[in-house]
Amino acid sequence: MMKMNKKGFVKTVSAMMVTAAVSGLSIQAAYADTTPVTIGISGWTGFAPLVLAKEAGLFEKNGLDVDLKMIPQKDRLLAIASGSVQCAATTVETYIPWNLSGVSIKQILMMDKSYGADGVVARNDINSVADLKGKNVAVDASGTTSYFGLAWILHKNGMSMKDIKVNTLGPSAAAQAFIAGQNDAAMTYEPYLSKVRADKKAGKILATTLDYPMVMDTVGCTGDWLAKNPAAAKALVQSYYDALDMIAKEPEKSYGIMGKPEKQTAKEFAESASYLKWANAEDNKKFFGGELQAFTKEAGDVMLQEGIVKKLPDLDSLYDTSYVK
């Protein structure tokens, strides 16, 4: 073993200290360039590209330190209001009651449209929406997508929520209870809807978003966070587009990653995803260019009629088109 004199030892230690200091500064600089953001989501299949962007390092590549929190839709507003969540994924009409509560949150990205991924399941002797009158229907709480979706379907058939007996259950619990023989019908979504599709004895699909298109999901962030982090908001949108690119190039791998939170195989996830369409950059430009505004107005009218809200906010304050241009 080669011996080192005292002078050489001091030089070596000094060099090591300088290297460590420089490395530390590099780590700090890298950390300083990464913007932290917490996004509230659920197990809904349409939100899965955000899971992929997180697990595949796409957020990190674009300079974001993202924490995805699984929060039931009815609890997401409280999380946003408390400051523990800066952004959230939810359906378009949800921003109406959220903003009425005093929390400014703007939509910046459309993620998906449901094409049969949300729907009403019913017993085999129920053959139409009109047959739901007086029946026990499991549906999530008022202010959620499922509640609005059921209200929308009933409204389109000349009915209202007052015409049914509501049993408040979340989408997963509603599907499980229905399969177990409870309630006459239920409003749920993928991946839980497919569990009912697979159990013909339990019942059937009565109506979905193929018949009544009204489920469109967006990512929204608080006005305060957007004002302070415009570049990070752009990076969030880009990370979602990067996730769509990965799905197109590596579908099997992507489906496997996205299916994990709900314990689905890649094949099972692909089946759930077949009932929706993720929105690319061109879809977003079209959506924010008029579709969003038209739907929000009609959704607001239904929510007023159903008593979900007592008034409407400034509908133009519910979105910011600059991030998808």
C-alpha positions in Angstrom: 0.0 0.0 0.0 1.4 3.4 -1.0 2.1 5.8 1.9 1.0 9.4 1.8 2.8 12.2 3.6 0.9 14.8 5.7 1.1 17.5 3.0 -0.3 15.1 0.4 -3.1 14.0 2.7 -4.2 17.6 3.4 -4.3 18.3 -0.4 -6.4 15.2 -1.0 -8.9 16.0 1.7 -9.1 19.6 0.5 -9.8 18.4 -3.0 -12.5 16.0 -1.7 -14.1 18.8 0.2 -14.2 21.1 -2.8 -15.7 18.2 -4.9 -18.3 17.5 -2.3 -19.2 21.2 -2.0 -19.5 21.6 -5.8 -21.7 18.5 -5.9 -23.8 19.8 -3.1 -24.3 23.1 -5.0 -25.2 21.1 -8.1 -27.9 19.1 -6.2 -29.2 22.3 -4.6 -29.4 24.0 -8.0 -31.2 21.0 -9.6 -33.6 21.1 -6.7 -34.2 24.8 -7.0 -35.0 24.3 -10.7 -37.7 21.7 -9.8 -41.1 23.1 -9.0 -43.1 21.1 -6.5 -46.8 20.7 -7.1 -49.4 18.4 -5.5 -52.3 17.2 -7.7 -55.5 15.6 -6.4 -56.9 12.7 -8.5 -58.9 9.5 -8.1 -58.7 6.0 -9.6 -60.7 7.1 -12.7 -59.1 5.6 -15.8 -59.0 8.9 -17.5 -56.6 10.3 -15.0 -54.1 7.5 -15.5 -51.7 9.5 -17.9 -50.8 11.6 -14.8 -49.8 8.4 -13.0 -47.7 7.4 -16.0 -46.1 10.8 -16.2 -45.2 10.5 -12.5 -43.9 6.8 -12.6 -42.1 7.1 -15.9 -40.2 10.3 -14.8 -41.9 12.5 -17.4 -42.8 15.2 -14.8 -39.3 15.2 -13.5 -37.8 15.5 -17.0 -39.9 18.7 -17.5 -38.8 20.2 -14.2 -41.7 19.2 -11.9 -41.6 17.5 -8.5 -45.2 16.1 -8.6 -47.0 14.4 -5.7 -50.2 12.7 -6.8 -52.7 12.3 -4.0 -55.7 9.9 -4.3 -58.5 12.0 -2.9 -62.3 11.3 -3.4 -63.9 13.9 -5.6 -66.1 15.2 -2.7 -63.0 15.9 -0.6 -60.8 17.5 -3.3 -62.2 21.0 -2.8 -61.3 20.9 0.9 -57.8 19.8 0.0 -57.4 22.7 -2.5 -58.9 25.2 0.0 -56.5 24.0 2.7 -53.5 24.6 0.5 -52.4 20.9 0.6 -53.2 20.5 -3.1 -52.5 23.1 -5.8 -54.0 21.4 -8.8 -56.7 18.8 -9.3 -58.2 16.6 -12.0 -62.0 16.6 -12.2 -64.9 17.0 -14.6 -65.8 20.3 -16.2 -69.0 21.0 -14.3 -67.3 20.5 -10.9 -65.5 23.9 -11.3 -68.9 25.7 -11.0 -69.5 24.8 -7.3 -65.8 24.8 -6.5 -65.4 28.4 -7.6 -68.7 29.4 -5.9 -67.1 28.2 -2.6 -64.6 31.0 -2.9 -61.7 28.9 -4.2 -60.3 30.3 -7.5 -59.3 27.3 -9.6 -58.9 27.5 -13.4 -58.9 24.7 -16.0 -55.7 24.6 -18.0 -55.8 21.2 -19.7 -58.4 18.8 -21.0 -57.5 15.1 -20.4 -60.3 12.9 -21.6 -63.8 12.5 -22.8 -65.9 9.5 -21.7 -67.3 7.3 -24.5 -69.1 4.8 -22.4 -66.8 4.8 -19.4 -69.5 6.3 -17.1 -73.0 5.0 -16.8 -76.0 3.7 -15.0 -76.3 0.0 -14.3 -79.7 -1.5 -13.5 -81.4 -4.8 -12.7 -82.4 -6.8 -15.7 -86.1 -6.0 -15.3 -85.4 -2.2 -15.7 -85.5 -1.4 -19.4 -85.4 2.4 -19.6 -84.4 5.5 -17.7 -88.1 6.2 -17.1 -88.3 2.8 -15.2 -85.9 4.3 -12.6 -88.8 6.3 -11.1 -89.2 5.5 -7.4 -86.3 3.1 -7.5 -83.3 2.9 -5.1 -80.3 4.2 -7.0 -76.7 4.3 -5.6 -74.8 7.4 -6.6 -72.0 9.5 -5.2 -72.7 12.7 -3.1 -74.1 15.9 -4.6 -71.3 18.0 -6.2 -69.6 14.9 -7.7 -69.4 13.8 -11.3 -71.5 10.8 -10.7 -74.3 12.8 -9.1 -74.2 15.3 -11.9 -74.1 12.6 -14.5 -77.2 10.9 -13.2 -79.0 14.3 -12.9 -78.1 15.0 -16.5 -79.4 11.6 -17.7 -82.6 12.1 -15.8 -83.0 15.6 -17.0 -82.7 14.5 -20.6 -85.6 12.1 -20.0 -87.9 14.7 -18.4 -87.1 13.6 -14.8 -85.1 14.9 -11.9 -83.2 13.5 -8.8 -86.5 13.9 -6.9 -88.0 11.1 -9.0 -85.6 8.5 -7.5 -84.5 7.3 -4.0 -80.9 8.2 -3.6 -78.5 5.9 -1.7 -75.2 7.8 -1.4 -72.2 5.6 -2.3 -69.0 6.4 -4.0 -68.4 4.9 -7.6 -66.5 1.8 -6.4 -68.8 1.1 -3.5 -71.9 1.7 -5.7 -70.7 -1.0 -8.2 -69.7 -3.4 -5.4 -73.1 -3.0 -3.7 -74.9 -3.5 -6.9 -73.1 -6.7 -7.8 -73.8 -7.9 -4.2 -77.5 -7.5 -4.9 -78.1 -4.1 -3.2 -80.1 -1.3 -4.8 -82.1 -1.3 -8.1 -79.5 0.7 -10.0 -76.2 2.5 -9.6 -74.2 5.3 -11.3 -70.5 4.4 -11.6 -67.5 4.6 -13.9 -64.5 2.7 -15.2 -62.8 0.6 -14.0 -65.8 -0.3 -11.8 -68.3 -0.3 -14.6 -66.5 -3.2 -16.3 -67.0 -5.3 -13.2 -70.8 -5.0 -13.8 -70.4 -5.6 -17.5 -68.7 -8.9 -16.6 -71.5 -10.0 -14.3 -74.6 -10.5 -16.5 -76.6 -12.0 -13.6 -76.3 -8.9 -11.5 -77.8 -6.6 -14.1 -77.0 -4.6 -17.3 -75.8 -1.3 -18.5 -78.8 0.9 -18.8 -77.2 4.1 -20.2 -73.7 5.4 -20.6 -71.9 8.5 -21.9 -72.2 7.1 -25.4 -75.9 7.9 -25.1 -75.5 11.0 -23.0 -72.1 12.7 -23.5 -71.4 14.8 -20.5 -68.2 13.6 -18.8 -65.2 15.6 -19.8 -62.2 15.8 -17.5 -59.7 18.6 -17.1 -56.8 19.6 -14.9 -57.3 22.8 -13.0 -54.9 24.8 -10.7 -55.5 27.6 -8.2 -55.2 31.1 -9.6 -52.5 31.9 -7.0 -50.3 28.9 -8.1 -50.7 29.7 -11.8 -49.7 33.3 -11.2 -46.6 32.3 -9.4 -45.7 29.3 -11.6 -46.7 29.9 -15.3 -43.7 27.9 -16.6 -44.5 25.0 -14.3 -48.1 25.0 -15.6 -46.9 24.7 -19.1 -44.6 21.9 -18.0 -47.5 20.1 -16.5 -49.4 20.2 -19.8 -46.4 19.1 -21.7 -45.8 16.2 -19.3 -49.4 15.0 -20.1 -48.7 15.1 -23.8 -45.5 13.2 -23.2 -47.4 10.5 -21.4 -49.8 10.2 -24.5 -46.7 9.8 -26.7 -45.4 7.1 -24.4 -48.8 5.3 -24.5 -48.7 5.4 -28.3 -45.1 4.1 -28.5 -45.1 1.6 -25.6 -48.7 0.7 -25.0 -48.1 -2.6 -23.1 -45.6 -1.0 -20.7 -47.8 2.1 -20.2 -51.0 0.2 -19.6 -49.2 -1.9 -17.0 -48.0 1.2 -15.1 -51.4 2.9 -15.3 -53.3 -0.1 -14.2 -51.3 -0.6 -11.0 -53.2 1.9 -8.7 -56.4 -0.1 -9.3 -54.7 -3.5 -9.3 -55.5 -4.0 -13.0 -53.3 -5.9 -15.5 -52.2 -4.2 -18.7 -55.0 -6.1 -20.5 -57.7 -5.1 -18.0 -56.6 -1.5 -18.1 -56.7 -1.4 -21.9 -60.3 -2.7 -21.7 -61.2 0.1 -19.3 -59.4 2.7 -21.4 -61.3 1.6 -24.6 -64.4 3.4 -23.3 -62.7 6.9 -23.3 -60.5 9.1 -25.4 -57.5 11.0 -24.1 -57.2 14.5 -25.6 -54.1 15.5 -27.5 -52.9 19.0 -28.3 -55.3 19.6 -31.2 -58.2 18.2 -29.2 -57.3 20.7 -26.4 -57.2 23.7 -28.8 -60.6 22.8 -30.1 -62.1 22.1 -26.7 -60.9 25.4 -25.2 -61.9 27.2 -28.4 -65.7 26.8 -27.8 -66.7 23.3 -26.7 -65.8 24.0 -23.1 -67.8 27.2 -22.9 -71.0 25.7 -24.5 -71.0 22.7 -22.3 -70.4 24.7 -19.1 -73.4 26.9 -19.8 -75.7 23.9 -20.3 -74.3 22.1 -17.3 -74.8 25.2 -15.2 -78.5 25.3 -16.2 -79.0 21.7 -15.2 -77.2 22.3 -11.8 -79.5 25.3 -11.1 -82.6 23.3 -11.9 -81.5 20.4 -9.7 -80.6 22.7 -6.8 -76.9 21.6 -6.9 -76.0 25.3 -7.0 -78.2 28.3 -6.2 -76.4 30.7 -8.6 -73.6 30.6 -11.2 -70.2 32.2 -11.1 -68.6 34.1 -13.9 -68.2 31.1 -16.3 -65.4 32.8 -18.2 -63.3 32.8 -15.0 -63.3 29.0 -14.8 -60.6 28.4 -17.4 -57.4 29.8 -18.9 -56.8 29.0 -22.5 -53.1 30.2 -22.6 -51.6 26.9 -21.6 -52.9 24.8 -24.5 -52.2 27.4 -27.3 
